[in-house]
Amino acid sequence: MNPQTPILAGNWKMNKTPAEAAAFFAAFCAAHAARTDRSIWFFPPAISFASAREALRDRPDILLGVQNIHWERAGAFTGETSAPMAAAAGARLALVGHSERRHVFGETDAETGRKVAAAVAAQLLAVLCVGETLEQRRAGGLADVLERQLDAGLADIAGDLTPSLVLAYEPVWAIGTGVTATPADAAEAHELLHDRMVRRFGDASSAVPILYGGSVNPDNAPALLSARHVDGLLVGGASLDPAVFARIAAASPD
């Protein structure tokens, strides 16, 4: 991962069967040729991961990740996937603490920390998601929420984080709502995260990329990529259409 190149990532959530994943990548790869000036990532659902990996066997420029992991290596945890299992299946990345995991499934800040540590131990790149609700933002709690989630997420790891961590800022009020944070909103939050990382882990941590996620589309992608400390985009609904995501994947800062 080159921190100087933008990261364009698609999180499919609970969408696309194995056959649909294969069809998506056939269309996307035809529309998006390999490029060295950006990184393209996808997070398919676990049931479609093998199909996605097979479809991308000739596209090593596109990385695959899992949407969630458990912090234990193995055990009686029905329905869960461990970080070593994900790595063995070919995953290079793992989302941790996505807003839906936190607010729909009740994942705690402490659990995100255990998952980040498990991902790093399995040599997966952990993508730690943080973000505030609308109520928290209106109450002036942006900085407190981001610092709390960040500190808890990184509580169990230390040292040079650059090779093993990416942050993703997801304002909960902009996830799947069609309401997008402005470039100024994104820059404010990303600046807070950047400064907290430097204060806690030193200047080297300034190279940890910070992605923006929340109702991204081809029209707002260039402006968001232009915002200070926005190193890429984590895209939800707009990543489900290969033609639409190809436009986002080709976006450059304004």
C-alpha positions as CSV (number, residue, x, y, z in Angstrom):
1,M,0.0,0.0,0.0
2,N,1.4,3.4,-1.0
3,P,-0.1,6.0,1.3
4,Q,0.4,8.6,-1.4
5,T,-2.2,7.0,-3.8
6,P,-5.9,7.2,-3.1
7,I,-7.8,4.2,-1.9
8,L,-11.2,3.5,-3.5
9,A,-13.0,0.8,-1.5
10,G,-16.4,-0.9,-2.0
11,N,-18.3,-2.4,0.9
12,W,-21.1,-4.6,-0.5
13,K,-22.6,-5.3,2.9
14,M,-25.3,-8.1,2.6
15,N,-25.5,-7.9,-1.2
16,K,-24.5,-10.1,-4.2
17,T,-24.7,-13.9,-4.4
18,P,-21.6,-15.8,-5.7
19,A,-22.9,-15.7,-9.2
20,E,-23.7,-11.9,-9.0
21,A,-20.2,-11.3,-7.6
22,A,-18.6,-13.0,-10.6
23,A,-20.8,-11.0,-13.0
24,F,-20.0,-7.8,-11.2
25,F,-16.2,-8.3,-11.6
26,A,-16.5,-9.3,-15.2
27,A,-18.1,-6.0,-15.9
28,F,-16.0,-3.9,-13.5
29,C,-12.7,-5.3,-14.8
30,A,-13.7,-4.5,-18.4
31,A,-14.5,-0.9,-17.4
32,H,-11.5,-0.3,-15.1
33,A,-8.0,-1.2,-16.3
34,A,-5.3,-1.7,-13.7
35,R,-3.7,1.5,-12.6
36,T,-0.7,2.2,-10.4
37,D,-1.9,5.6,-9.2
38,R,-4.7,4.3,-6.9
39,S,-5.6,1.2,-4.9
40,I,-9.0,-0.6,-5.4
41,W,-10.4,-2.7,-2.6
42,F,-13.7,-4.7,-2.2
43,F,-15.4,-6.2,0.8
44,P,-17.9,-8.8,-0.5
45,P,-20.1,-10.8,1.9
46,A,-18.4,-13.9,3.2
47,I,-20.6,-16.3,1.2
48,S,-19.4,-14.7,-2.1
49,F,-15.7,-14.2,-1.1
50,A,-14.4,-17.3,-2.9
51,S,-16.3,-16.4,-6.1
52,A,-14.9,-12.8,-5.9
53,R,-11.4,-14.2,-5.4
54,E,-11.7,-16.5,-8.4
55,A,-13.1,-13.7,-10.6
56,L,-10.1,-11.5,-9.7
57,R,-7.4,-14.2,-10.2
58,D,-5.9,-12.1,-13.1
59,R,-6.2,-8.8,-11.3
60,P,-3.7,-8.6,-8.5
61,D,-4.2,-4.9,-8.4
62,I,-7.6,-5.3,-6.7
63,L,-7.6,-6.4,-3.1
64,L,-10.3,-8.3,-1.2
65,G,-11.3,-8.0,2.4
66,V,-13.9,-9.3,4.8
67,Q,-16.6,-7.2,6.4
68,N,-16.1,-8.5,10.0
69,I,-14.0,-10.9,12.0
70,H,-14.1,-12.4,15.5
71,W,-11.2,-11.8,17.9
72,E,-10.7,-15.4,18.8
73,R,-8.7,-17.7,16.5
74,A,-11.2,-20.6,16.7
75,G,-14.0,-21.9,18.9
76,A,-17.7,-22.2,19.5
77,F,-18.8,-19.0,17.9
78,T,-21.5,-20.0,15.4
79,G,-21.7,-17.7,12.4
80,E,-18.4,-16.0,13.0
81,T,-15.1,-15.9,11.0
82,S,-11.7,-15.6,12.6
83,A,-8.9,-13.4,11.2
84,P,-6.6,-16.4,10.5
85,M,-9.5,-18.0,8.5
86,A,-10.0,-14.8,6.5
87,A,-6.3,-14.6,5.7
88,A,-6.2,-18.3,4.7
89,A,-9.1,-17.7,2.3
90,G,-7.2,-14.9,0.6
91,A,-8.4,-11.8,2.3
92,R,-5.8,-9.0,2.7
93,L,-8.1,-6.6,4.6
94,A,-10.7,-6.6,7.4
95,L,-13.3,-4.0,8.2
96,V,-13.6,-3.4,11.9
97,G,-16.2,-1.4,13.7
98,H,-18.4,-0.4,10.7
99,S,-21.3,1.8,11.8
100,E,-23.7,-1.0,11.2
101,R,-21.7,-3.4,13.4
102,R,-21.8,-0.8,16.1
103,H,-25.4,0.5,15.8
104,V,-27.3,-2.5,14.4
105,F,-25.4,-5.4,16.1
106,G,-24.3,-3.6,19.3
107,E,-20.5,-4.0,18.8
108,T,-18.7,-2.2,21.6
109,D,-15.6,0.0,21.4
110,A,-13.7,-2.6,23.4
111,E,-14.7,-5.3,21.0
112,T,-13.4,-3.3,18.1
113,G,-10.0,-3.1,19.9
114,R,-9.9,-6.9,20.2
115,K,-10.8,-7.3,16.5
116,V,-8.1,-4.8,15.3
117,A,-5.5,-6.7,17.4
118,A,-6.7,-10.0,15.9
119,A,-6.5,-8.6,12.3
120,V,-3.0,-7.3,12.8
121,A,-1.8,-10.6,14.4
122,A,-3.1,-12.4,11.3
123,Q,-1.3,-10.0,9.0
124,L,-4.5,-8.5,7.7
125,L,-4.7,-4.8,7.1
126,A,-7.3,-3.5,9.6
127,V,-9.7,-0.9,8.4
128,L,-11.0,0.7,11.6
129,C,-14.3,2.6,11.1
130,V,-15.2,5.4,13.4
131,G,-17.9,8.1,13.3
132,E,-20.6,10.0,15.2
133,T,-24.4,10.0,15.2
134,L,-26.4,13.1,14.2
135,E,-27.3,13.6,17.9
136,Q,-23.7,13.4,19.0
137,R,-22.6,15.9,16.3
138,R,-25.4,18.3,17.2
139,A,-24.3,18.1,20.8
140,G,-20.8,19.1,19.9
141,G,-19.4,15.6,20.6
142,L,-17.5,15.0,17.4
143,A,-14.0,15.1,18.8
144,D,-14.9,13.1,22.0
145,V,-16.6,10.4,20.0
146,L,-13.8,10.0,17.5
147,E,-11.1,10.0,20.1
148,R,-13.0,7.5,22.3
149,Q,-13.5,5.1,19.3
150,L,-10.0,5.5,18.0
151,D,-8.3,5.0,21.4
152,A,-10.4,1.9,22.1
153,G,-9.8,0.5,18.7
154,L,-6.1,0.8,19.0
155,A,-5.8,-0.1,22.7
156,D,-4.2,-3.5,22.1
157,I,-1.7,-2.6,19.4
158,A,1.5,-0.6,19.5
159,G,4.5,0.3,17.4
160,D,4.6,1.4,13.7
161,L,1.0,1.2,12.6
162,T,1.5,2.3,9.0
163,P,1.8,-1.2,7.4
164,S,-1.2,-2.6,9.3
165,L,-3.9,0.1,9.7
166,V,-6.3,2.3,7.8
167,L,-8.9,4.5,9.4
168,A,-12.3,5.2,7.9
169,Y,-14.4,8.1,9.0
170,E,-18.1,7.3,8.7
171,P,-20.6,9.9,9.9
172,V,-23.5,7.7,10.9
173,W,-26.0,10.3,9.8
174,A,-24.6,10.0,6.2
175,I,-24.6,6.2,5.9
176,G,-27.1,5.1,3.3
177,T,-29.2,8.3,3.8
178,G,-28.2,10.2,0.7
179,V,-26.9,12.9,3.0
180,T,-23.2,13.4,2.5
181,A,-20.8,15.2,4.7
182,T,-19.4,18.2,2.9
183,P,-15.7,18.3,2.1
184,A,-15.3,20.7,5.0
185,D,-17.1,18.3,7.3
186,A,-14.8,15.5,6.2
187,A,-11.7,17.6,6.5
188,E,-12.7,18.6,10.1
189,A,-13.1,15.0,11.2
190,H,-10.1,13.7,9.4
191,E,-7.9,16.5,10.9
192,L,-9.1,15.4,14.4
193,L,-8.2,11.8,13.6
194,H,-4.8,12.7,12.1
195,D,-3.8,14.8,15.1
196,R,-4.9,12.2,17.6
197,M,-2.8,9.6,15.8
198,V,0.2,11.8,15.8
199,R,-0.2,12.7,19.5
200,R,-0.6,9.1,20.5
201,F,1.8,7.2,18.2
202,G,4.2,9.9,16.9
203,D,4.9,11.5,13.5
204,A,5.2,8.2,11.7
205,S,1.5,7.5,12.2
206,S,0.7,10.5,10.0
207,A,1.1,8.1,7.0
208,V,-1.9,6.0,8.1
209,P,-4.5,6.6,5.4
210,I,-7.9,8.0,6.5
211,L,-10.9,7.1,4.2
212,Y,-14.2,8.9,4.1
213,G,-17.4,6.9,3.9
214,G,-21.0,8.0,3.7
215,S,-23.3,8.3,0.6
216,V,-20.3,8.6,-1.8
217,N,-21.2,8.8,-5.5
218,P,-19.4,9.7,-8.8
219,D,-20.5,13.3,-8.5
220,N,-19.2,14.1,-5.0
221,A,-16.1,11.8,-5.1
222,P,-13.7,14.3,-6.6
223,A,-14.6,17.1,-4.1
224,L,-14.3,14.6,-1.2
225,L,-10.9,13.4,-2.4
226,S,-9.8,17.1,-2.5
227,A,-10.5,17.6,1.2
228,R,-7.5,17.8,3.6
229,H,-6.4,14.4,5.0
230,V,-9.0,12.5,2.9
231,D,-6.8,9.7,1.5
232,G,-9.6,7.7,-0.1
233,L,-13.3,6.7,0.0
234,L,-15.2,3.8,1.5
235,V,-18.3,3.3,-0.7
236,G,-21.5,1.5,0.1
237,G,-24.5,1.5,-2.2
238,A,-22.7,3.0,-5.1
239,S,-20.2,0.1,-5.2
240,L,-22.9,-2.4,-6.2
241,D,-23.1,-1.1,-9.8
242,P,-19.9,-1.9,-11.8
243,A,-20.3,1.1,-14.1
244,V,-21.0,3.5,-11.2
245,F,-18.1,2.2,-9.1
246,A,-15.8,2.3,-12.1
247,R,-16.5,6.1,-12.3
248,I,-15.7,6.4,-8.6
249,A,-12.6,4.3,-9.0
250,A,-11.3,6.6,-11.7
251,A,-12.0,9.8,-9.7
252,S,-9.3,12.3,-9.0
253,P,-9.3,15.3,-6.6
254,D,-10.8,18.5,-8.0
